[in-house]
Amino acid sequence: MSQQQIFEWIKQDALRMRALYEAQKLGLEDWCLAAGFVRNLVWDRLHQRSDNSPLNDIDVVYFNSQDLSPETDRQYEKQLETLAPDLPWSVKNQARMHLKYSREPYTSTCDAMSYWVEIETAVGVRLNADNQLELVAPLGIDSLFTFTISANPKHGIPEVLQQRARDKRWTERWPQLAIKL
């Protein structure tokens, strides 16, 4: 499986393409739609589900080191809610996310994603200026296709993965998945 396969699946998904076009309208720096937006779609297709798993939220991540205010994220969410009120938006500036785990400041969205809890979650997609899909995957995409939920060694807290897997009921929804600590 490949990046091209992910792009094909996204292009076939009207909701995901609509979300990408709406998010693009914000004109954010270094942005993508990430986490379950890509991960869930891949796992649904690998499990041969004909329907898409519902998205709890659509994670819009971006990088702006000049404005770390959570209120700015809320303003972007409100803009997206106006554009597409039926979609569950969640906007987070990755330039401040290092504070949650007392890390050195991140340098980009890709750098921040490289510390996310699971390797398979650290995948995003965006539209470039030519409306072509681009993948953001600092830890690669290979593990997305191996039916695993893998702890990211850079995150360093595997218990967080175990709790997230339980809370999100991943192995119930996608029974072929195995947790790899």
N, C-alpha and C positions, 0 to 999 in steps of 0.2 A: 504494500500500500504506500501511498505517497501524498505529497502536498497536492498534487493535481487531483487526486481522488477526493481530498477534503474540499477543494474548490468546487468540484462537480457537485458534491452533496450540498454545499451551501447554495450554489446557484439554483439547485432544484427546490430549495426551501424558500417559499415566498415570504414567510415571516422573517427569516434571517436576512434576506436581501433587503427587505423593507427597513429593518432595524439598522442595517449598515448605512443605507442612504440617509435615514433620519439622523443618525449619529454624526455622519459626515457634515451635515449642515451646521453643526456647532463650530466647525473650524478649529478644533482643538489641536494642540501641538502633540506630536508623538503619541497618538491615540490608537486604540483598538478595542474590539469587543472580544472579551476573553472569558476564561474559566469554563463554566458550563455551556456557554454559547457554542463553543467548538467541541469540547469534550463529550457532552451529552449526545450531540449529533453523531459523532463517530461511534460511540458505544451503542446508540440505537441501531445504526446501520450494521455494525458487527453482530449484533444480536438479532438481526433480521426483523426488527420491529417495523411494521408498516406505518405506525403513527410515531409522532415525535413526542418524547417525554416533555411534559410542561416545564417551562423555565420559571424557577422561583424568582429570578431577576435576570436582567440583561446587564452584565458588568461592562460599563464603559470606563476604561482606564486610560489615563493620559499623564503627561509629565509637564508640570509648570513650576519650576523652583522659585519663581518670583511671586507666587500667590499661593500660600499654603493653607488658606482659610477653608475650613469645611463648609462655610456658608457659600463659597463659590461653587462647590460641588452641588449643593442644594439648588442653586440658581440654574445650573446646567440641567439638573433633573427636572426642574419646573419647565424649562424650555422644551425638553424632550416630551414631557407629559402633555404639553400643548400641541406638539407636532403629532404625537402618537399616544393618546391617553390610554389606549388599551394594552400597552406594553409595560412590563414591570421594570422600569429603569433603576439602575444604581450606578452613580458616578463617583469615582474616587481618583484623586490626584495622587499618583504614585510617588511624587516628590516628598510627601510627608509620611509615607507608610513605614519608613525605617524606624520611626519613633516607637511604634507598637512593640517592637522586639529589641529596642535599644541597640540598633545597628548604626554603622556609619551611613551617611546620606547616600541614597541611590543616585545614579547618574543619568538614568533614562527609564522609560517604561520597561524596556527589555531587561535592564539590570534589576529592577524591582521584581519583575516576574520570575527572575532566576532564583529568587528566595522563597517563592510560594511553597506551600506545604507539600503538594503532590506534583510530581513531574508531569502527569497527564493534564493537570489543570493549568499549567503554565504555557498555554497555547492561546493565541489570539489571532484575529483577522481584522483587516481594515480595507477600505477602498483608497487607492492612491488618487492623485490628481486626474488620472485618465480613467477613473472608475474601474480599475482592475484590482482584483483581490490580491492582497499581500499577507503573508503569514508572519506572525511574530512568535517565535518558538525558541527561547534561549536554551532550553534543555532538549531540543529536538522533538520529533514527533513519533519516532519508532515505537516507544512504549505505549502510545495510544492504541496501537494495533495488536498488542500482545495480551489483551484481557487482564491487565494488571492495574492496580492502584499503588503506585510506588512512592515511598517516602523520599523526599528531596533531601539529600545530605546537607545541602547549604542551609536549609531551614533549621535542621538540627533538633527538632522536637517531634519524634515519630508518634508520640501519644496524641498529638493534635490530629494527625492523620486518622488514627483509630477512632477518635471521637467524632470527627467529621464524617467518616464512613458510616458510623452507626446513626448519627443524627440525620444524615441525608439518605440513609437506607439504600446505598449504592448496590450492595450485593443482592438485595431483594429485587430491585428494579432491573439490574443486569446480572443475572445469576452466574454467568460464566466468569465474572471478575474475581480476581484473587488479590488480596492485600499483600504487598511486598514491602517489608520494613527494612 
